[in-house]
Amino acid sequence: MRRLLATSRGRLYAALAAVVVACAALGGAAWFASPSPSALGHRVEARLRGTGGRAIPLSKMPLILQHAVVATEDERFYRHHGIDVIGVLRALPYDITHLSLAQGASTITEQLAKVLYLGGNDHNPWRKLEDAAVAVKLENRYSKATILAAYLNSAYFGEQAYGVQAAAERYFGLPARSLDPAQATMLAGLIQAPSVYDPLRNPELGRARQTEVLRSLVRSGYFAEAHAAAVLAQPLRLRNGSVLAPIVDIDLSPAPAFVWWQLAVGAILTFIGSLSLIAFRRRRLGRAFTRVAITLVLLTVIVVGLGTVVRSFRTA
């Protein structure tokens, strides 16, 4: 055993095993430290208390609103179990190169966990792990419909409107069940950045965001391109009496399945990193610390390359 560990390959395997064990330990610790996903409905009511918002069942929310939110916020919502592994892989290149968690790839379930169970804070690695743990727990206990309803009832839409019912009344003077496709897609676009896309204060940005929502609906197969264009071609009246001008002659076709330059860069990084790692491991140059440092750098290049390849596929 000592002879095995004395070899460079043995040390590499030992290091990889240590990383796997450490990750498993962190994951287990986050699982046990994270809150129980109990009383989801009560937590939604607690969030709405004092805001004027009111929870409504999913059956009273237009189907187009549900589709628009899923297509825009979490296109694989019905295919993952709380954690979008593909989304995480796509976010890796940015997060690693910027040493940040800005591209967190948060799913609808993770956003719900953050808001209702973690006090709205997931800006450090430990909180991200707890966020993911609570998301998996929520998916184990509740149906997708229940999770989506809780999300739409607790989301902040700007203008002091918490929940889709309050948002529909605030922006359009209507109950949520009466929203048409234009109104529903406008509201769906607010969740990401309510103050930025507020149609009352920033009508042009609000319309631009609505266009992105409709493009997401086309890409996900919920809308035909002609139907989406027809939604934008109509003026949109807001509750305060202002009218957003129609938008015509805009391309709503979905983006290409992948981005060529990202695919090429990712493939080149992966190839160069892999080739360099193989060559370096065979030569065994430098001291032990130097070899470990160079190996980690090359592994990082490979991970970034693979992540960039995955990121290049827009609808992967």
WOVEN-V764262 format. One record per backbone hydrogen bond with DSSP energy under -1.0 kcal/mol. NH is the residue of the N-H (numbers start at 1). CO is the residue of the C=O. Records with the same first field share a line. If there is no record, write none. Layout:
NH=CO ; CO
This chain:
5=1
6=2
7=4
11=7
12=8
13=9
14=10
15=11
16=12
17=13
18=14
19=15
20=16
21=17
22=18
23=19
24=20
25=21
26=22
27=23
28=24
29=25
30=26
31=27
32=28
33=29
34=30
43=39
44=40
45=41
46=42
47=43
48=44
49=45
51=48
60=57
61=58
66=62
67=63
68=64
69=65
70=66
71=67
72=68
73=69
74=70
77=74
79=76
80=76
85=83
88=84
89=85
90=86
91=87
92=88
95=91
96=92
97=93
98=94
100=95
104=102
111=107
112=108
113=109
114=110
115=111
116=112
117=113
118=113
120=114
121=118
128=124
129=125
130=126
131=127
132=128
133=129
134=130
135=131
136=132
137=133
138=134
139=135
140=136
141=137
142=138
147=143
148=144
149=145
150=146
151=147
152=148
153=149
154=150
155=151
157=161
161=158
163=155
164=152
167=163
168=164
169=165
170=166
171=167
172=168
174=168
178=175
179=176
184=180
185=181
186=182
187=183
188=184
189=185
190=187
197=193
202=198
206=202
207=203
208=204
209=205
210=206
211=207
212=208
213=209
214=210
215=211
216=212
217=213
218=214
219=215
220=216
222=217
223=217
228=224
229=225
230=226
231=227
232=228
233=229
236=244
238=242
239=171
241=238
244=236
247=232
259=312
263=259
264=260
265=261
266=262
267=263
268=264
269=265
270=266
271=267
272=268
273=269
274=270
275=271
276=272
277=273
278=274
279=275
280=276
281=277
282=278
283=279
284=280
291=287
292=288
293=289
294=290
295=291
296=292
297=293
298=294
299=295
300=296
301=297
302=298
303=299
304=300
305=301
306=302
307=303
308=304
309=305
310=306
311=307
312=308
313=310
314=257 ; 312
316=313
